[in-house]
Amino acid sequence: MPHSIPVISSIAPLAAETDAWLVDIWGVIHNGVTPYRDAGEACIQFRDCGGTVLLLSNSPRPGQGVKAQLDQIGVRTDAYDAILSSGDATRELIKAYEGRAVYHLGPDRDAPLFSGIDVVRVGAEQEDGAEAIICTGLFDDTTETPADYAELLGGLADRGLPMICANPDLKVERGGQVIYCAGAIAESYAALGAKVSLAGKPHLPIYNMAFKRLAELRDCEVPLSRILAIGDGVKTDIAGGIRAGVRAVYVASRVHMGDDEALEPEVLAGLFPDERAQPIAAMAQLAW
């Protein structure tokens, strides 16, 4: 029987035991449209106590692009010290294709991912000569689902093209609507037997980059026991943090829970059946 996961309303007691937080953005800091005020205040309080907040996002955009989005929707800049994104980690994978042709599967708004990298973006047809697929999401995530890509992915898989997925998230909540992300496309592509590479959460490359960034921000290496991962993604934020060796706190969201579900023991047991991969606590929202 899995251990019971405590439900807490304040992060303050855990803050006293940590030097740095790895905080997911979408679902914890905002919902894609509106900032969560209590979450921002909690981060500010932690920083005022000497803590360091590194926002760790599975956004396919580089960190600078993520910051621009946060500024646009009104997330306070004093709520965090720095931003690291899956886009930042993915750029390192894309560089392996410098001087070669790649197919970008995703919306034009993700074009900054390729800035400064010498790759040629081409179409999906065989004659276009792509050697890899860079997936940043669905072309229109407001109306499409992975099922709309079955024919396209089947043809690409038949050609043996590897895929680099810039955002491992399967779904996120945007302003009350749950939408599909690049991870859902990558999952469908992998199911066809194709090779898929991912650098964002829950995979280790982005955590290794995060630990290095924290050391730079604090002028010393931060022990894993003094780092806390906070997020709403069961298989990304929580699983990734634990796999990287840090404790994690789960923040509830509609991505994994229905509108009528509460943070009750049976719900949490269903989300985290393996006690080796359980968060140390769960919260309805990040709050001080």
C-alpha positions in Angstrom: 0.0 0.0 0.0 1.6 3.3 -1.0 2.4 5.8 1.7 -0.1 8.6 2.2 1.0 11.8 0.6 0.4 14.8 2.9 -1.7 17.6 1.6 -0.3 21.0 2.7 -1.6 24.6 2.3 1.7 26.4 2.9 5.1 25.8 1.3 6.8 27.8 4.1 7.8 24.9 6.3 9.5 23.1 3.3 11.1 26.4 2.2 13.0 26.5 5.5 14.7 23.2 4.5 15.7 24.2 1.0 18.1 26.7 -0.7 16.7 26.5 -4.2 13.4 25.7 -6.0 12.9 24.3 -9.5 9.5 25.7 -10.3 7.4 24.6 -13.3 5.8 27.6 -15.0 2.6 26.6 -16.9 0.2 25.2 -14.3 2.1 26.5 -11.3 3.0 30.2 -12.0 0.2 30.8 -14.6 -2.4 29.1 -16.7 -1.2 30.4 -20.0 -3.4 33.5 -19.7 -3.4 34.7 -16.0 -0.7 34.6 -13.4 -1.4 32.8 -10.1 -0.9 35.5 -7.6 -0.3 33.3 -4.6 2.3 31.3 -6.4 4.2 34.5 -7.3 4.0 35.7 -3.7 5.3 32.4 -2.5 8.3 32.6 -4.8 9.0 36.2 -3.7 8.8 35.2 0.0 11.3 32.4 -0.6 13.7 34.7 -2.4 13.4 37.3 0.4 14.5 34.5 2.8 17.6 33.9 0.8 16.3 31.2 -1.5 16.8 30.9 -5.3 14.0 30.3 -7.7 14.8 28.8 -11.1 11.8 28.5 -13.3 12.1 25.2 -15.2 9.8 25.0 -18.2 9.0 22.5 -20.9 8.3 25.3 -23.3 9.9 24.8 -26.7 11.0 28.5 -26.7 14.4 29.5 -25.4 14.4 31.1 -22.0 14.4 34.6 -23.4 11.2 33.9 -25.3 9.6 32.4 -22.1 10.5 35.6 -20.2 8.8 37.7 -22.8 5.6 35.7 -22.4 5.8 36.0 -18.6 6.2 39.8 -19.0 3.3 39.9 -21.4 0.8 38.2 -19.1 2.1 40.1 -16.0 4.2 37.6 -14.0 6.4 39.6 -11.6 10.1 39.6 -12.4 11.0 39.5 -8.7 9.3 36.1 -8.3 12.3 34.3 -9.9 16.1 34.5 -10.5 16.4 32.8 -13.9 14.5 30.7 -16.5 15.7 27.5 -18.1 13.5 25.9 -20.8 13.2 22.7 -22.7 13.9 24.9 -25.7 17.3 25.8 -24.3 18.2 22.1 -23.8 16.7 21.1 -27.2 19.0 23.6 -29.0 21.9 21.5 -27.9 20.4 18.5 -29.7 19.5 20.5 -32.8 23.2 21.6 -33.1 24.1 18.1 -34.1 22.3 18.8 -37.4 24.1 22.0 -38.3 24.7 22.4 -42.0 21.8 19.9 -42.7 18.1 20.1 -43.5 15.4 19.6 -40.9 11.6 19.6 -40.9 10.0 21.9 -38.3 6.7 20.4 -37.1 5.1 23.1 -35.1 3.8 26.7 -35.2 5.8 29.6 -36.6 5.9 31.2 -33.2 8.5 28.7 -32.1 10.9 29.8 -34.8 13.3 31.4 -32.3 14.3 27.9 -31.2 16.5 27.8 -34.4 18.0 31.3 -34.0 21.8 31.2 -34.5 21.8 27.5 -35.4 22.9 26.7 -39.0 20.2 24.3 -40.1 18.0 24.6 -43.1 14.3 24.3 -42.4 12.5 22.4 -45.2 9.1 20.8 -45.9 7.9 17.4 -45.0 8.0 15.9 -48.5 10.7 13.3 -49.2 12.2 15.4 -52.0 12.8 18.3 -49.5 15.6 16.2 -48.0 15.0 16.6 -44.3 17.2 14.5 -42.1 15.4 15.0 -38.9 12.1 16.3 -37.5 12.1 19.1 -34.9 8.7 19.0 -33.1 7.7 22.0 -31.1 3.9 21.3 -31.0 0.8 21.1 -33.1 0.3 23.6 -35.9 -3.0 24.7 -34.3 -3.3 23.4 -30.8 -6.7 25.1 -30.3 -8.5 22.7 -32.7 -6.1 19.8 -33.6 -5.3 16.6 -31.8 -2.5 14.0 -32.4 -5.0 12.0 -34.4 -4.9 14.7 -37.1 -1.2 13.9 -37.7 -1.5 10.1 -38.2 -0.9 10.2 -42.0 2.0 12.7 -41.7 3.7 10.8 -38.9 3.3 7.5 -40.7 5.0 8.8 -43.8 7.9 10.3 -41.8 8.3 7.1 -39.8 8.4 5.0 -43.0 11.4 7.2 -44.1 13.2 6.5 -40.8 13.5 10.2 -39.8 14.5 10.7 -36.2 12.5 13.3 -34.1 13.7 15.8 -31.6 10.8 16.8 -29.3 11.2 20.3 -27.9 8.4 20.0 -25.3 7.8 16.6 -23.6 4.5 17.7 -22.1 1.5 15.8 -23.4 -1.1 18.4 -22.4 -1.3 21.7 -20.6 -4.2 23.9 -19.4 -4.6 27.2 -21.2 -7.1 29.6 -19.8 -9.4 26.8 -18.8 -9.0 24.7 -21.9 -6.8 21.6 -22.0 -4.6 21.5 -25.1 -2.2 19.0 -26.6 1.6 19.6 -26.7 4.6 18.4 -28.7 5.0 15.4 -26.3 1.7 14.0 -27.5 3.0 14.1 -31.1 6.3 12.5 -30.0 4.4 9.8 -28.1 2.4 8.9 -31.3 5.6 8.9 -33.4 7.5 6.7 -31.0 4.5 4.3 -31.0 5.3 3.8 -34.8 8.7 2.5 -33.9 10.5 5.8 -34.7 13.4 7.2 -32.8 12.5 10.2 -30.6 14.9 12.3 -28.5 13.8 14.6 -25.7 15.8 17.0 -23.5 13.2 18.6 -21.3 11.5 17.3 -18.2 11.6 14.4 -17.0 14.9 13.8 -18.9 18.2 14.4 -17.2 19.8 16.9 -19.7 17.6 19.8 -18.5 18.2 18.9 -14.8 22.0 18.8 -15.3 21.7 22.2 -16.9 19.5 23.4 -14.0 22.0 22.2 -11.3 24.8 24.0 -13.1 22.7 27.2 -13.4 21.9 27.1 -9.7 25.6 26.8 -8.8 26.2 29.9 -10.9 23.4 31.8 -9.3 24.5 30.9 -5.8 28.2 30.8 -6.4 28.4 27.3 -5.0 27.1 23.8 -5.8 23.7 23.3 -4.2 23.3 19.8 -2.5 20.4 17.9 -4.1 18.9 17.5 -0.6 18.5 21.3 -0.5 16.7 21.6 -3.8 12.9 21.2 -4.2 11.1 20.6 -7.5 7.6 22.0 -7.7 5.2 21.2 -10.5 1.8 20.0 -11.8 3.1 17.4 -14.3 3.0 13.9 -12.8 5.3 12.3 -15.4 7.4 15.4 -16.1 7.9 17.7 -13.1 7.4 15.1 -10.3 8.9 12.1 -12.0 11.8 14.1 -13.5 12.7 15.8 -10.2 12.7 12.6 -8.3 14.7 10.8 -11.0 17.2 13.6 -10.8 17.6 13.1 -7.1 15.6 16.0 -5.6 12.4 16.0 -3.5 9.2 17.2 -5.3 5.9 18.8 -4.4 2.8 18.2 -6.6 0.5 21.1 -7.4 -2.9 20.0 -8.6 -4.1 20.9 -12.1 -6.8 19.9 -14.5 -4.2 18.2 -16.6 -4.4 15.2 -14.3 -7.5 15.8 -12.2 -11.1 16.4 -13.0 -13.0 19.5 -11.9 -14.8 17.5 -9.3 -11.7 15.8 -7.9 -10.0 16.9 -4.7 -6.6 16.1 -3.2 -7.8 13.1 -1.4 -5.7 10.0 -0.5 -7.3 7.8 -3.1 -6.9 10.4 -5.9 -3.2 10.9 -5.0 -2.7 7.1 -4.7 -4.0 6.8 -8.2 -1.7 9.5 -9.5 1.4 8.1 -7.7 1.0 4.4 -7.2 4.7 3.8 -6.9 5.9 5.0 -3.5 9.4 5.3 -4.9 8.2 8.0 -7.2 5.9 10.0 -4.9 6.1 13.7 -4.1 6.8 14.6 -0.4 3.6 16.7 -0.4 0.7 17.9 -2.6 -0.9 21.3 -2.7 -4.1 22.7 -4.4 -1.9 25.7 -5.4 1.5 27.0 -4.6 1.2 29.4 -1.7 3.3 30.7 1.2 
